[in-house]
Amino acid sequence: MANVQKYTRVDVSNGSLTRHFERATDENGEYHQWGNQDIDSSRSCLNYNLAPIRDGGQLDFINERLSQVKCHKRADVNIMCSWIITAPKRLADNEHELFFRESYDFLNSKYSSGDHRNVISAYVHMDETTPHMHFAFIPVVVDRKKRIEKVSAKEALGWSEKGLHKFHKEFHDKMTVVFGRDIGVLNEATKDGNKEIWELKRDTAIAEARAKLESELNAVRLELEGELSTAILELEGELREVKGKVAAEKRTNILIVNNDDIMYKNSGQIL
């Protein structure tokens, strides 16, 4: 119910992502889409942003904040991260607003020290299949040696300390306190920690390959079991045949011995 993505300056600079977050429209009045979202425009009026409104828009805020911190100019530097927080199925419709507000407070505290300084936007989308929030932020951390602020998605997300694997547990604990019950943050998909989209795709591919392999192995196993059963039946038939021949030969030998004994006695010789 939560996953995070990182974006470089190139990804962000054209404004496609931020326009999708804020549901901007194009020259034809159509909502800008990112990916294959199925947007119900009749519900778009229910969307809202939990972050402070940025003067000049999201892109201006990003550029301004980047100018205040150390940020390498390399093309591969991730200058924005975005958490997608999806409402758990166990929540009632009237609990969604509380869930997203508490989610925002959790993320704002975790990545912006609670003062919104690194938060780009936090749009809640109620017009897609499942209610969710895009929490976009600049991954700013403090360089402990130089004592300056710098951009580092790796450190902000805690990957150097495997912090992502703690995310869902911390989030679960907070929401359990807020709602007074388990709302389903921890499940089969999240119990082992957060995974990026590429990891989810990888795991899905592995699971599908494993299922296919198991199916093929079962088919081979059934075929081998059938061949083995046939071979066993044939061997049992041959064994019965051999046993029958051995028994018949024993009976013949007994008759020969008995006949020889009778002939020996009739010759008058003493045994």
Secondary structure, DSSP 4 states (H G I P E B T S, - for coil): -EEEEEEEHHHHHT-HHHHHHHT-B-TTSPBP-SSS----GGGGGG-EE-SPPPTT-HHHHHHHHHHTSB----TT-EEEEEEEEEPPTTS-GGGHHHHHHHHHHHHHHHHHTTTTTTEEEEEEE-SSSS-EEEEEE--EEEETTTTEEEE-HHHHTTGGGTTHHHHHHHHHHHHHHHHSS--S-SSTTTTT----HHHHHHHHHHHHHHHHHHHHHHHHHHHHHHHHHHHHHHHHHHHHHHHHHHHHHHHHHHHHHHHHHHHHHHTT---
